[in-house]
Amino acid sequence: MEPNTQIKAEARYIRVSPQKARLVVDMIRGKQAGAAITTLRTVNKRIAPTVEKVLQSAIANAQNRNEDLDVDRLFISEAYVHDGPRMKRVRPAPMGRAYRYQRRMSHIVIKVTEKEK
């Protein structure tokens, strides 16, 4: 892999609020890939398995791009969460009124890079 080449994986339209997803993604940003997987497996958050799946996908993308890649030297160069579309829902309220609320979605992006020797 050429130096400073970033390999990306992303999961779109994940049904969790971006604020909650950022809590988990912030924990792994800048870490070595193996350490990040260990962190995600020990975190007690509902979104952690999804973030781990995206990270595994980024590692697999890097391996497909370059066969002689050393997976132990991969680290997370970028990891962020964008807002997805919001589903607007209506909840019945007293006296014939209705309360509107939003179900939020997230787009999770993880980029990995091979550390220089």
C-alpha positions in Angstrom: 0.0 0.0 0.0 1.3 3.4 -0.9 2.2 5.7 2.1 -0.7 7.8 3.4 -3.3 5.7 1.5 -6.5 5.6 3.4 -8.9 2.7 3.0 -12.5 3.5 3.8 -15.6 1.5 5.0 -18.9 3.0 5.9 -22.3 2.0 7.2 -25.2 4.1 6.2 -28.7 4.5 7.6 -27.9 3.0 11.0 -30.9 3.4 13.4 -29.1 5.0 16.3 -28.7 8.7 17.1 -25.4 10.2 15.9 -24.7 11.5 19.4 -24.8 8.0 20.8 -22.7 6.6 18.0 -20.1 9.3 18.4 -19.5 8.2 22.0 -18.2 4.8 20.8 -16.4 6.1 17.6 -14.5 8.7 19.7 -13.0 5.8 21.8 -11.3 4.1 18.9 -10.1 7.1 16.8 -6.4 7.0 16.3 -5.9 3.5 17.9 -4.2 0.5 16.4 -6.8 -1.7 14.6 -6.4 -4.8 16.9 -6.7 -2.7 20.0 -9.8 -0.9 18.6 -11.5 -4.3 18.1 -10.7 -5.3 21.6 -12.1 -2.0 22.9 -15.3 -2.4 20.9 -15.9 -5.9 22.2 -15.7 -4.8 25.8 -17.8 -1.6 25.5 -21.3 -2.0 26.8 -23.1 0.1 24.1 -25.7 -1.2 21.6 -23.9 0.4 18.6 -20.5 -1.2 19.4 -21.0 -4.4 17.4 -22.0 -2.3 14.3 -18.9 -0.1 14.6 -16.8 -3.3 15.0 -18.4 -4.6 11.8 -17.5 -1.4 9.9 -13.9 -1.6 11.2 -13.6 -5.3 10.2 -14.9 -4.2 6.7 -12.3 -1.5 6.5 -9.5 -4.0 7.4 -10.9 -6.5 4.8 -11.0 -3.7 2.2 -7.3 -2.9 2.9 -6.4 -6.6 2.6 -8.2 -6.8 -0.8 -6.4 -3.7 -2.0 -2.9 -5.0 -1.1 -2.1 -8.7 -0.5 1.2 -8.2 1.3 -0.4 -5.9 3.9 0.6 -6.3 7.5 -2.7 -6.1 9.4 -0.9 -5.5 12.7 0.4 -2.2 11.4 -3.0 -0.8 10.5 -4.4 2.0 12.6 -7.6 4.1 12.4 -6.7 7.4 10.8 -10.2 8.8 10.6 -13.5 7.8 12.2 -16.6 9.9 12.3 -20.3 9.8 12.4 -22.6 11.9 10.2 -26.3 12.6 10.6 -28.5 10.5 8.4 -32.1 11.3 7.5 -34.7 11.6 10.3 -37.9 9.7 10.4 -40.7 12.0 11.6 -43.2 10.3 13.8 -46.4 11.4 15.5 -47.5 10.4 19.0 -51.0 10.9 20.3 -51.4 13.6 23.0 -54.2 14.6 25.2 -57.3 16.4 23.9 -56.9 15.2 20.3 -53.5 16.8 19.8 -50.3 15.1 18.7 -46.6 15.3 19.6 -44.1 15.1 16.8 -40.8 13.3 17.4 -37.9 12.2 15.3 -36.1 8.9 15.0 -32.5 9.7 14.1 -30.2 7.8 11.8 -26.4 7.8 11.4 -23.8 7.2 8.7 -20.6 5.7 10.3 -17.3 6.1 8.4 -14.0 4.5 9.4 -10.7 4.9 7.5 -7.6 2.9 8.1 -4.0 3.5 7.2 -0.8 1.4 7.4 1.8 2.9 9.8 5.2 3.6 8.4 8.0 1.2 9.4 
